[in-house]
Structure formats: C-alpha cells, structure tokens
Amino acid sequence: MTTTVVKAACPHDCPDTCAMLVTVENGRALKVQGDPHHPTTHGALCTKVSRYAERTYHPERLLHPLKRVGAKGSGRFERVGWDAALDDIAAKLKAIAARNAEAIVPYSYAGTMGLVQGESMAARFFNRLGASRLDRTICASAGATALALSYGRSVGMRVEFFAESKLILIWGSNSIASNLHFWSIAQQAKRQGAKLVCIDPRRTETADKCHQHIALLPGTDGALALGLMHELIANGGLDQDYIDRHTEGWAELRERALQWPPERVAETCGIEAEVVRGLARDYATLTPAAIRVNYGMQRVRGGGNAVRLITALPCLRGAWRHRGGGLLLSASGWHPVDTMALERPDLLGARKPRTINMSTIGADLLRESSPAFGPRIEALIVYNSNPVAVAPQSREVVAGFSREDLFTVVLEHFQTDTADYADYVLPATTQLEHFDVHKSYGHTSVLINHPAIAPLGEARPNTEIFRGLAARLGFTEPCFADSDLDIGRKAFGRAVDFERLSRDGWLQLPVADAPFADGGFPTRSGRARLGGEYIPNYESRASAPALAARYPLAMISPPARHFLNSTFVNVRSLRSIEGEPLLELHPRDAAARGIGDGARVRVFNDRGSYVCKAHVSERARPGVVVGLGVWWRKLGAEGSNVNELTSQRLTDIGRAPTFYDCLVEVAAA
C-alpha cells in the first residue's frame, strides 16, 4: 500500500481558486481536500469540488475517442483509435484551411482556468493555422472592460482585508454559493462588528445572513450607484482630497449624479427612497467600507456602465486609503501572466483573422459567407466549454450545431449536450490527471497543479491533443514541442520562483496591503478614471412597454448552488440535492397565474419556451422570476433549459451577453 498526498489546484471558474491536497493510494485518488496552509482556502472546499474524485471516476466518463455514426444530436457514436481520429480531423482541417482558414473557429472558455490546459498549446495551434479568433465574452468581459476603463486593468482589494471592513456591500453576488472563502472572511468581519448588506434581486442564501437585503430590479444597479453619489454630494460624504489628487472625470460624473435623487432611484430600482438614503449614510460613516462586486449584475444591457459607476464609489469616499476599504471584482490583473509566451500570437505573422464573439455563436453558425462576416463557419473545435447548454438563445445554437455540413470536434470528459452534436468526441483528462499552473481572479496567489493519478482509459491532456494535430498539419516550430512543464515555466516568466511554486503548491504575489492608498492606479495618468451612466435594460417596462405588456416578468438565471455553470450537473450526489430544474416565483406572481408550489410550468417569450417545476418562494421578489441553471438540456423536461429564453444581444461595453436582461411570462403547463 503506497499513499501519497499531491499538491493541486481547483481548475474551475470561481474566484476562490483553491489550493488542494489529493490523497492517492496505489494510483487511485481517494480524497480531495483544501490545503489548510493556503491563506484563502484554509483547508475547506465547496460542496462541488469536494466531490471531484466522484466526478473523475464517474461511470459515464469518456475514456476513448468516439466518431459519430448517427444523426447530429442523437448521441450515437462508435469507438475509434486516436491515430484514426487525429488523422481524419487533421485532414479535414487542412482541406478547409486550404480554402480559408478563417472558416475554422475555436470555441473555449473556463472549463479549466489553467494556463497550460487552457489557452497555451491550443492558442498556438489556432494562431499557426490562421483560424478565426474567439472573443471570450460569455462571463466577465463587460465588467473586465469597465475595470480597465476605471482602474487600468482588473485590480482591486486583497480579499483577506475584507476582515477589517466595517461595512461590506455584497453587490450582485451569492457568495455562499459562488465565492465561499470570501464569505468566510466576511463572516469574520461580521463577528467583529461589520455591517453586511446584500444587493441582489433574489433573496439568496447570502442575503439571508446579511444585516440588510436590497432587492432591486435586475439591471438597475447603475441607478442605485448614482443615487449613492447624489447623497454623498448632498450630505458632505466626499473625500475631496482623494478625488482631487487621485481621480479624473469627477466634474462630469458629479453633474450626472445630481440628476439622481433618492426618489428617482427608488422608482427605477423598485425599492424605497429611504433605503437609498440609509445605504448612503452607512457608506459615508462606516469606515473602512468595502464593496465585493460579482459578475451577475453586469449581465444586462448597461452592465459595463453599472460596474464603472460602482468602481467610482470607493474613490469618492477615499475608501482606498485603508487596506480594509475599496472594491474587488477581479484580482486577475495583479497576476504576471506572460500571454505572449503562452499563446504565441507571432505565429499569425501578417495575417489578421476575423473575431467571432462566443456569445453570438448561435447566430454566427447560421450566417452565410459575406464580405462583412467572412466565410461561412465550416469547422468548430470545442474545448473547455459546453456551448449548446450555456450559450444564449439556445434554439439558434442548436440549429447551428445541427448543420450536417459543420465539422465539429469536442474535447470533453462526458457526453454533454455539445458532445451529442460532435463528429468526433476526444476524451480529455481531468485536473487530477494533468499538469497545470493557475492564477486567480479572487485572491493574489498563484498555484500549481501536479498530476495525482495517471489518465484514465485513453484520455489525453488538451495540450497533447493539439500537439498531435499540429504534427499532422506539418507545424514544425519549436514551440509545438514544448512539454506541459515547459509551458508552465513560461507562464509567469521571471516574476514567480517556479521551483518554489512547484515545491509549496502556491505563492503569494507581492501586492501592497492598501494598493491605492496614495493613488497609483495602473492607468496612464495614475489616476482612477471616473465615468459611467445608467443605461436601462433592453427588456423592461420602461424601455419596452409593449414587450412588457406581453411578458411582464423579468427573469434572471443564476447557477444553482450545487452546480458551476454546466459542470457537475451529471454528478449524481449533487444533482440529487438540486432535484430538477426550478423556476422561483414570488407568491404574489404565482397566485395571479393560478400556480401552486411544485406545479409544472411553461416559461416563455418570443425566443422560445422552457418547461420546469415551480417553486413559490419569497426568494424571488415581485415581478422577477429566477430560473436556476445551468442544467444540461437533455436533463430538462422537454430537452431544453433556461437559455431557450435568453437573447444574443450584447452589453453596452465589453461585447458581453445579456443573460439577465430577459422578459418572460409563466403559465401552468
């Protein structure tokens, strides 16, 4: 009996990026735990990732390459060998590239956040091929663009210092479900007397445990931020010295804020004017004050501008002077990633291929060739993503993936909704089976993931699959011979001691305790650039009254607590907790439609319909329903999920999707 403990890192799209310890006995992973020495993880994992061994050894795990033998979407495949699969894939890509390489599109996101198994060898392959580029917008690009405009890049507070805050605004985040380790820090602050305020249309598990819950209407966060500014101006709550020395653009923003008294904010947000005044008083008097923003609130038409307005608040209060004050949306900009070395954009040479937005993949797969669009998409290579389940307006997504003339390759762990439409499904390794290095967007340490077990069956790392395709296409550049370890060494360049990282499992980056106490934002001027305006939703009573008359309920679709986007949906122990797809309705809205708790309902709009179970609950505010996701379509009552209803329209800035900008009606099914 040989037992070892391997240092690893959680690969999933979560701010916590936990350091993990994997216990291995005779080559089999027995247990996955949090590293007690990592300052953010503190030995604890979320319910989802604590089941990672169950997911790795899942009986439905894909272990061999598969070739389609049935109709697209039928899920009928036969086993083939790796050489036969890669030879055929390479031949088809070569033939398409000979006509126009831009007809080939990569599609990937954060199925792993690893810098090695994510966009390293894959990016090199597609750059050398000259394929279309992918605009990876589906989660965070509106907020990321806003941070870049306001602060220069995605930077913010060090998460551990929220423990010293006296007021914490948890804005658009269900931290208990999606940022568990921040919640532990917030609880520490609460025990020391801090006030916690949750700003969210839904009464989440997090809202339950805060001192105050402000249930504003979806997409009205920017109006609330402007109202807080109005009250800071009116009641002397500004730190004028910090504004004068460390910001620019305040004069224009001040004029905009003066147009938003509490009564106007209350009418727009669907809350009471006194709530606006009270929150502003707290923000002006409880010091240090900190804001934890998450990405849910930027998934509406005006989401980018709303983030810009919220980022202005700690500058106006001078909250950045304290290490327990400021704001955190993403810490990814603190991490010294050498993207050029990882992705090798120089392999493009003089070519400038078009860019396809991943959030509009449904429409783009159905487009014909044109001078404006370029060539019709002929091949799609999907890895680290499940677009048939997660992309908006899925009726069009399914129609696009169903094209018989579309050559589709999917790298996967399981037979997902997307894999059902593939011509080839290639079995990929899980985090326990490959090497990787990680940054984080929720804290300021880098991590390493050592493989704990050998790949199951014939599974291969993403990097190995793309190396195999590159060799068959005759790509002889030395970078295609880099091992995973070579790539990992290049990821952070000289900014990180790789040998120490490899030994210890994680390293804290040298970020100042109060990074902007004296300004020094990573903008050209060193000042925060204040800006933003309130932009109403595409779909709301105010902006689209005729549409709202037909579809009077606003719908948001956050992930179910025990899922992470579409990952973990097929893990039985987690799915048994969630039960089945649910739609939360407020009792008032349910009664008006004759819907009882547990009833089967149809949720619909002009884009489609979705059948699920009703949960009548005051977690939903009046006028808003909550479609918890993201279930695989094949597990839904009629083979669909909540994205049947969402649209492919994009945000004001950042070219991001507007998942939570969605009007629907609900009826008994």
Order of alpha helices (4+ residues) and beta strands (2+ residues): beta-beta-beta-alpha-beta-beta-alpha-beta-alpha-beta-alpha-beta-alpha-alpha-beta-alpha-beta-alpha-alpha-beta-alpha-alpha-alpha-beta-alpha-beta-alpha-beta-alpha-beta-alpha-alpha-beta-beta-beta-beta-alpha-alpha-alpha-beta-beta-alpha-beta-alpha-beta-alpha-beta-beta-beta-beta
